[in-house]
Amino acid sequence: MSFPNTSVVRAVALLLPLSLVACSRGGVPSAISPMAGKRVEGARGMVAASHPDAAAAGAAVLQQGGNAIDGFVATAFALSVTDVSQTGLGGGGAMTYYDATAKRVEHLSFYPRTGADPAWGRAEPANARGPGRGAATPGMVAGLLEAHRKYGKLPLAQVMAPAIKLAREGFIVSPLLARTIVSSRAKLQVDSLASARFLPGGTALRPGDRLVQPELAATLERVRDQGRDGFYTGIVAQQLAAKVQAQGGLITAQDMAAYPVATMRPLCTTWRGYTVLGAPPPMGGSSVLEMLHLAEASGVTRAGGFTDRPDAVVKMADILRIAGADANRWRGDPASLRVPARGVSQAGYATARASLVGGALADTVTAGDPWAFDTTAAPGQCATLDPYPAVPAGASAPSDGATRDEPVHAQPASEDGQSLTSHLAVVDAQGNAVSATTTVGVLFGSGVYTGGFFLNSSANNFDARTRGTHRYANSTMSPTLILENGRVRLAIGCAGSQYIQPAIAQVTLRMLAFGEDPFVAVAAPRIYASAPLKDVEVEPGFTTPVYQALVARGYTPTSRVADITFGGIHAVYVAPNGTRIGVADPRRDGVAAGY
């Protein structure tokens, strides 16, 4: 697929700190992306991530001969230093990896997990919880080390070196980090050391200030030297357990030592000639795949665009509500609950649900029944990739009558209450690719600060349907890979809580169905709608008839202007000629970096 918007321009070349990577700065700024680093082309390797220094770290490792996994691990560790309000060693995440040589796909889930204490299965009023009760056992370090052990190429010390340097010597605070520090002032003031680092002298760090984190550097050095034991046993684990328990939490040193990384099969479907690989439960990839199929079944993919196409946008609002209803119902840790994610992801199921698109606008949308589609044979190339299986007989079923402690899509009262997360995408010179999303939950997680990092708030993701011991928390994270004829065409994902899946679906449609340039697709306006409501959140940039059509359909548009919580896409598109086009969402501080 070609992008006519790029016929007379080339994208911004590398804008990387020379201390991390030395490379040429050929090329000229692109008219498509007037912002530094938001659209970058490279012939060999490319990283797109939510902070410039982290993207530079991954690009440096690729240029040193590392593969996509090395680039992913280097970038993710660096993000744990630089994107500290949204991700970190105290959090977790998920990644999908494609090995271009072996034609093999893998998925690792390392999201925070409950432990052995029976209290994990009991509900507690939110106002009765201490800060530590929101934290589940962190999986970030275990996940990164497991990915590197299984698939990495370079020595761990080399891959971690940029992150350690950024923690030890410091980095320049970005506008987004400065903003999140201000909005989270009350949380940061609780811990004297956290306050000293982020609110020195009582004043929040500002853009241009340098943030040095010696405690985090020491923890990273322990991981570099001792591997998993440097984090999950010994002094780091002991201090973590003691501090979280002192603040009302349940994590024990035994929970830390026993944390398992889940090696899983990705969801897989075929769509418009592409093979789409999504994140299995407890991640939210099935929703993205369902949205894409609904767009095809309802004719949205043939609309030619969104920005000036009222009918397509109105249909997309319906699609988001339908898929949202299914996502809210069919979720949970598949080791404990029956989650027919394979069925939800099938084209046949979307066809059955597509009659709701454009039909009578109900006050709410009821989840469908995907069970008949869960055993559908894997389509196309999926059959060769050993995709996520049908639900085995005998797995326990969630109660249909279970109620949630809080509304699924309750809007946060403040930015500090919104889960922002962090996403990165990597494609190396051989065509191997990683799409990975990581998080500490809401900004700065639970606020529990130990070892130079914040513990997650992911224990708050459980509800009456899904809570229990030894379970991974639920998430909307959806790291996605899209293949064409056995080659990666797009590595994409998003940060932004409930906005993740709608953003990925809309950007993917713009790129692969409408042929928009990758940066145009990412920067273009989006909508968000949820099953329980007729409200549709809209960004500026659509034509006036689009907003009018939403009102005529019965929706209530609400304005979202320059809002960082609306989703932060990072992606790498591989053009038919092999050029890697890295794009970073202008709603966030991220960039692309490559060579």
PyMOL commands that set and color helices and strands:
alter all, ss='L'
color gray80, all
select helices_A, chain A and resi 4-6+52-63+68-82+118-121+126-128+131-134+140-151+156-169+175-183+185-189+192-198+200-202+214-226+229-232+234-246+253-257+285-297+300-302+310-329+341-344+347-356+371-374+380-384+415-417+458-461+497-513+518-523+544-553+564-566
alter helices_A, ss='H'
color red, helices_A
select strands_A, chain A and resi 39-42+46-49+92-99+104-110+171-172+210-211+262-264+267-271+274-278+422-427+433-439+449-450+453-454+480-484+487-495+527-529+535-538+556-559+568-574+580-584+591-594
alter strands_A, ss='S'
color yellow, strands_A
deselect
rebuild
show_as cartoon
